[in-house]
């Protein structure tokens, strides 16, 4: 199928803009993403509805199958979500969440303390943004719920610590990906003063948005700052009127699939029944990242080193391994209490089912991301700033453009891949001394746009 080229047309902005506008106006994410997908397909197929249908079918199937085999990255994320859903449900069944909440109520004596718990966990679990949002959420939610902290506030804490920490840490999936791109930029422009890691570490203190986002989380938590709709969410939660007003409006979207867990907690649970599965999940995931990264290094004939292992790790497989270990430990905690097998099997199903809403939205988000790529939205937006511009304004312009691109596409990584090389080229053509500020502006703007975008997969994960 021959697709229309929209690289030089403002029409390339239409599908993401329509999807974003509908998401904001209707608060129905699935419908909004679906409309964006169909609109993009019709435009790419030159208004041939038959070809558009075939195109959409191909794109949806590519979420599951790629290059004649299973799409291992996407399926790994789906599998990890299911494993985490089952594990967290078992943590409830075992009574571990109840025991941990009771333990935390003795030591965490306020709403502020429960939010600080989530914030500190978000800072220290930085190996991957997906893993951060999902793992920290599963640990913190029982405590914040017991102190009537709104789910919206918890989602803000998760989203504002996950990506900002990952983007400033070299020993993370984000750091490794960024350094790979930066290394190519340095080589192409003959820059030898510093290595990719050296350049990356110089970018960190210039990534003002990431630093500001992290500081603001702790300021918001410590000073109890609630602005706009967040104040209403907190008032509703403190009065025991639920933790998400969107339930009333989104009943036909993810919330109708993401049912509240209806599990009877064991009266004999212990704190370790919650802590051990989570700790083993983290240890197993990090260990798997190092192991798979080491295997890749060995296959290339390279010696093992920590940074190289993270740079070459298989994040998807590592998440699955970690999820399996965590689930196995959670199963052990309920088996040792000799709970009925029927209760255990029902709990596993409830846990898996609780993730169906998030998985469905992720599938739609992945599909529209592919459509946006074919529309060449990023290429068109990049062309808007190439020209005669005062070099001193370039970091600001790159920050704003990267933010708009990440907001429209819902992905930081995609924006990194497009905008970092462009920033390097623009610096080389104007003032090479500005290359690091320009690269840092792209990183900061991409995370900013990703945070603001309702179609970002990390935003979706944080809000589940």
C-alpha positions in Angstrom: 0.0 0.0 0.0 1.4 3.4 -1.1 1.0 6.0 1.6 0.6 9.7 1.0 3.7 11.7 2.2 2.7 14.4 4.7 6.3 15.3 5.7 5.9 18.9 4.4 2.2 19.3 5.1 0.5 20.7 8.2 -2.1 18.0 7.8 0.5 15.7 9.5 -0.5 17.4 12.7 -4.2 16.6 12.3 -4.4 13.0 13.8 -2.5 13.8 17.1 -4.3 17.2 17.5 -7.7 15.6 17.0 -6.9 12.8 19.4 -5.6 15.2 22.0 -8.5 17.6 21.6 -11.1 14.9 22.0 -9.2 13.4 25.0 -9.3 16.7 26.7 -12.9 17.5 25.8 -14.6 14.1 26.2 -12.2 12.5 28.7 -12.8 9.2 26.8 -9.3 8.1 25.9 -10.1 5.0 23.9 -12.6 6.9 21.7 -10.2 9.8 21.2 -7.3 7.5 20.2 -9.6 5.5 17.9 -10.7 8.6 16.1 -7.1 9.7 15.7 -6.1 6.3 14.3 -9.0 6.2 11.8 -8.4 9.9 10.7 -4.7 9.2 10.1 -5.5 6.0 8.2 -8.0 7.8 5.9 -5.5 10.6 5.2 -2.6 8.2 4.5 -4.8 6.1 2.2 -5.9 9.2 0.2 -9.5 8.9 1.4 -9.9 5.3 0.3 -11.8 3.7 3.1 -11.1 0.1 2.0 -7.3 0.8 2.0 -7.7 2.7 5.3 -9.3 -0.3 6.9 -6.6 -2.6 5.6 -4.0 -0.2 6.9 -5.5 -0.1 10.4 -5.7 -3.9 10.5 -2.0 -4.1 9.6 -1.1 -1.6 12.3 -3.1 -3.3 15.0 -1.6 -6.7 14.1 1.9 -5.1 14.2 1.3 -4.4 17.9 1.3 -8.2 18.4 3.4 -9.5 15.5 6.5 -7.9 13.9 9.0 -9.2 11.3 7.1 -12.6 11.1 7.3 -13.2 14.8 5.9 -12.0 18.1 6.5 -8.4 18.9 8.5 -9.2 22.0 8.8 -5.7 23.4 5.0 -4.9 23.3 4.1 -8.4 24.6 6.7 -8.1 27.3 5.0 -5.0 28.6 1.6 -6.6 28.4 2.9 -9.7 30.1 4.5 -7.6 32.9 1.2 -5.7 33.4 -0.7 -9.0 33.8 2.0 -10.5 36.2 2.0 -7.3 38.2 -1.8 -7.3 38.4 -1.9 -10.9 39.6 0.9 -10.2 42.1 -0.7 -7.1 43.6 -4.0 -9.0 43.9 -2.3 -11.8 45.8 -0.6 -9.3 48.1 -4.1 -8.1 49.0 -5.4 -11.7 49.5 -2.4 -12.6 51.7 -3.2 -9.7 54.0 0.2 -8.2 53.3 -1.3 -4.8 52.2 -3.3 -4.7 55.4 -0.3 -5.5 57.5 1.9 -3.0 55.7 -0.7 -0.3 56.1 -1.0 -1.0 59.8 2.8 -1.0 60.1 3.0 2.3 58.1 0.3 3.9 60.2 2.6 3.5 63.2 5.6 5.0 61.4 3.9 7.1 58.7 1.7 9.3 60.8 0.2 11.7 58.2 -0.9 12.2 54.6 2.3 14.0 54.1 4.3 11.0 55.3 2.4 8.7 52.9 3.1 10.9 50.0 6.8 11.3 51.0 7.0 7.5 51.0 5.8 7.4 47.4 8.1 10.2 46.4 11.2 8.7 47.9 10.4 5.3 46.3 10.0 7.0 43.0 13.4 8.6 43.3 15.2 5.4 44.3 13.6 3.0 41.8 15.1 4.5 38.6 16.1 1.6 36.4 13.2 2.1 34.0 10.2 4.4 33.8 7.6 1.6 33.2 9.0 -0.4 36.1 9.1 2.7 38.3 5.5 3.7 37.7 4.1 0.2 38.2 6.3 -1.0 41.1 6.1 2.2 43.1 2.4 2.4 42.5 1.8 -1.1 43.8 3.9 -0.4 46.9 2.5 3.0 47.7 -1.2 2.7 46.9 -2.2 0.7 50.0 -0.6 3.3 52.3 -1.9 6.4 50.4 -5.4 4.9 50.2 -5.4 4.4 54.0 -4.6 8.0 54.5 -7.2 9.2 51.9 -4.7 10.6 49.4 -6.4 10.9 46.1 -5.4 8.6 43.2 -4.8 11.8 41.2 -2.2 13.0 43.6 -0.5 9.6 43.7 -0.4 9.5 39.9 1.2 13.0 39.9 3.9 11.8 42.3 4.5 8.7 40.2 4.7 10.4 36.8 6.8 13.3 38.2 9.5 11.0 39.6 9.6 8.2 37.0 10.8 9.9 33.8 12.8 12.8 35.5 14.8 10.3 37.5 15.3 7.9 34.5 16.5 10.8 32.2 19.2 11.9 34.7 20.5 8.5 35.6 23.0 6.8 33.3 22.4 3.4 34.8 18.9 3.2 33.5 17.2 2.2 30.2 16.7 5.9 29.4 20.3 6.8 30.1 21.6 3.9 27.9 19.3 4.9 25.0 20.3 8.6 25.2 24.0 7.8 25.4 23.7 5.7 22.3 22.3 8.6 20.3 24.7 11.1 21.8 27.7 8.9 20.9 26.7 8.9 17.3 26.3 12.7 17.3 29.7 13.2 18.8 31.3 11.0 16.2 29.5 12.6 13.3 30.7 16.1 14.3 34.2 15.0 15.3 33.9 16.0 19.0 36.6 14.2 21.0 36.8 16.3 24.2 34.4 13.9 26.0 32.9 10.5 25.7 29.2 9.7 25.4 29.0 9.1 29.1 31.0 12.3 29.8 28.7 14.3 27.6 25.6 12.7 29.3 26.9 13.6 32.8 27.4 17.2 31.6 23.8 17.3 30.4 22.3 16.3 33.7 22.8 19.6 35.6 21.5 21.5 32.5 18.3 19.4 32.4 16.4 22.1 34.4 12.9 20.6 33.8 13.8 17.2 35.2 15.4 18.8 38.3 12.6 21.2 38.8 9.9 18.5 38.4 11.7 16.4 41.1 12.0 19.4 43.5 8.4 20.3 42.9 7.2 16.9 43.9 8.7 17.3 47.3 7.6 20.9 47.6 4.0 19.9 46.7 4.1 17.1 49.2 5.8 19.0 52.1 3.8 22.2 51.8 0.5 20.5 50.9 0.1 22.4 47.6 -3.1 21.5 45.8 -4.0 23.6 42.8 -7.1 23.5 40.5 -8.7 20.1 40.0 -6.1 18.5 42.3 -7.6 20.4 45.2 -11.1 19.0 44.4 -9.7 15.5 44.1 -8.0 15.8 47.5 -11.2 17.2 49.1 -13.2 14.3 47.7 -10.7 11.7 48.9 -10.5 13.2 52.4 -14.3 13.0 52.6 -14.3 9.3 51.6 -16.1 10.0 48.3 -13.8 8.0 46.2 -10.5 8.7 44.7 -11.2 9.5 41.1 -14.1 11.7 39.9 -13.4 10.5 36.3 -15.1 7.2 37.2 -18.4 8.8 36.6 -17.5 10.1 33.2 -15.2 7.3 32.0 -17.4 4.4 32.7 -17.4 3.4 29.1 -13.6 3.6 28.8 -10.8 1.9 30.7 -12.6 2.2 34.0 -15.4 -0.2 33.0 -12.7 -2.8 32.3 -10.5 -1.9 35.3 -12.8 -3.0 38.1 -11.9 -2.4 41.7 -10.4 -5.4 43.4 -13.0 -7.3 45.4 -10.8 -9.6 47.4 -11.2 -10.7 51.0 -7.9 -10.0 52.9 -6.4 -12.7 55.1 -6.4 -11.8 58.8 -3.0 -13.5 59.2 -0.9 -11.5 56.8 2.5 -10.0 57.8 4.5 -7.0 56.6 6.9 -9.4 54.9 4.1 -10.8 52.8 4.0 -7.5 51.0 7.7 -6.4 51.2 9.3 -9.6 50.1 7.5 -10.0 46.7 8.2 -6.3 45.9 11.9 -6.5 47.0 12.4 -9.7 45.0 10.6 -8.1 42.0 13.1 -5.2 42.1 16.2 -7.4 42.7 15.2 -9.9 40.1 14.5 -7.2 37.5 17.7 -5.4 38.0 19.6 -8.7 38.1 17.9 -9.7 34.8 18.9 -6.4 33.3 22.5 -7.0 34.2 22.4 -10.6 33.1 20.8 -9.9 29.7 23.1 -6.9 29.2 26.1 -9.1 30.1 25.0 -11.7 27.5 24.8 -9.0 24.8 28.3 -7.8 25.7 29.7 -11.3 25.7 28.1 -12.0 22.3 29.9 -8.9 20.9 33.2 -10.0 22.5 33.2 -7.1 25.0 34.2 -7.3 28.7 31.4 -6.9 31.3 30.9 -3.5 32.8 27.9 -2.0 34.7 27.2 0.8 32.3 27.6 -1.4 29.2 25.3 -4.0 30.7 22.5 -1.4 31.2 23.2 0.0 27.7 22.7 -3.5 26.1 20.0 -4.9 28.4 16.8 -6.5 27.3 14.3 -4.4 29.3 11.2 -6.3 28.2 12.6 -9.8 29.1 14.0 -8.4 32.4 10.6 -7.1 33.4 9.0 -10.5 32.7 11.7 -12.3 34.7 11.2 -9.9 37.6 7.4 -10.2 37.4 7.6 -14.0 37.4 9.8 -14.0 40.5 7.6 -11.5 42.3 4.5 -13.5 41.4 6.1 -16.7 42.6 6.9 -15.1 46.0 3.4 -13.7 46.3 2.0 -17.2 45.6 4.3 -18.6 48.3 2.9 -16.1 50.8 -0.7 -17.4 50.2 0.2 -21.0 50.0 2.0 -20.9 53.4 -1.3 -19.7 54.9 -3.1 -22.7 53.3 -5.7 -20.5 51.8 -8.3 -22.3 49.6 -7.2 -22.9 46.0 -10.5 -21.5 44.7 -9.8 -18.2 46.4 -6.3 -18.1 45.0 -7.4 -18.9 41.4 -10.2 -16.3 41.6 -7.7 -13.7 42.9 -5.3 -14.4 40.0 -8.1 -13.8 37.5 -9.3 -10.6 39.3 -5.7 -9.3 39.3 -5.2 -10.0 35.6 -8.6 -8.5 34.8 -7.8 -5.3 36.7 -5.1 -4.6 34.1 -7.3 -5.1 31.0 -8.2 -1.4 30.8 -4.6 -0.2 30.9 -3.6 -2.8 28.3 -6.4 -1.8 25.9 -5.4 1.8 26.1 -1.7 0.9 25.6 -2.6 -1.0 22.5 -4.5 2.0 21.1 -1.5 4.3 22.1 1.0 2.1 20.3 -1.2 2.0 17.2 -1.7 5.8 17.0 2.1 6.2 17.6 2.7 4.1 14.5 0.2 6.1 12.6 1.8 9.4 13.7 5.1 8.0 12.5 3.7 7.3 9.1 2.2 10.8 8.9 5.7 12.1 9.5 4.4 14.5 12.1 7.9 14.8 13.7 9.6 15.5 10.4 7.2 18.3 9.6 7.6 19.9 13.1 11.3 19.6 12.9 11.4 21.5 9.6 9.5 24.4 11.1 12.6 25.6 13.1 15.4 24.9 10.6 16.5 28.2 9.1 18.3 31.4 10.1 17.7 31.7 13.9 19.8 33.5 16.5 21.8 30.7 18.1 21.2 32.0 21.6 17.5 31.3 21.1 18.0 27.8 19.8 17.9 26.0 23.3 14.6 27.7 24.1 13.2 26.9 20.7 14.4 23.3 20.9 12.8 22.9 24.3 9.5 24.2 23.1 9.5 22.2 19.9 10.5 19.0 21.7 7.8 19.6 24.2 5.1 20.1 21.5 6.4 17.0 19.6 6.4 14.8 22.7 3.0 16.1 23.7 1.6 15.4 20.2 3.2 12.0 19.9 3.0 10.8 23.5 6.6 9.6 23.5 9.8 11.0 24.9 12.0 8.3 23.2 10.6 9.0 19.8 11.3 12.7 20.3 14.8 11.9 21.4 15.5 9.9 18.3 14.3 12.8 16.0 15.3 15.9 17.9 18.7 15.1 19.4 20.4 14.6 15.9 18.7 17.8 14.7 19.9 19.7 17.7 23.5 18.4 17.0 23.3 19.5 13.4 21.9 22.9 14.3 24.7 23.4 16.8 27.3 22.4 14.3 25.9 24.8 11.8 25.7 27.8 14.2 27.8 27.5 17.4 29.3 24.2 18.3 29.9 25.5 21.9 26.1 25.3 22.4 25.8 21.7 21.5 25.4 20.5 25.1 22.8 23.1 26.1 20.9 22.3 22.9 20.9 18.5 23.6 19.9 19.1 27.2 17.0 21.3 26.0 15.7 18.5 23.9 15.9 16.0 26.8 14.1 18.5 29.1 11.4 19.4 26.5 10.7 15.8 25.6 10.1 14.9 29.2 7.9 18.0 29.7 5.8 17.2 26.7 5.5 13.5 27.7 4.3 14.6 31.2 1.6 16.8 29.7 0.4 14.4 27.1 -2.8 12.3 27.9 -1.8 9.8 25.2 1.7 9.1 26.7 2.0 5.4 27.7 3.9 6.4 30.9 1.1 8.9 31.8 -1.4 6.1 31.3 0.6 3.6 33.4 1.0 6.2 36.3 -2.7 6.7 36.4 -3.6 3.0 36.6 
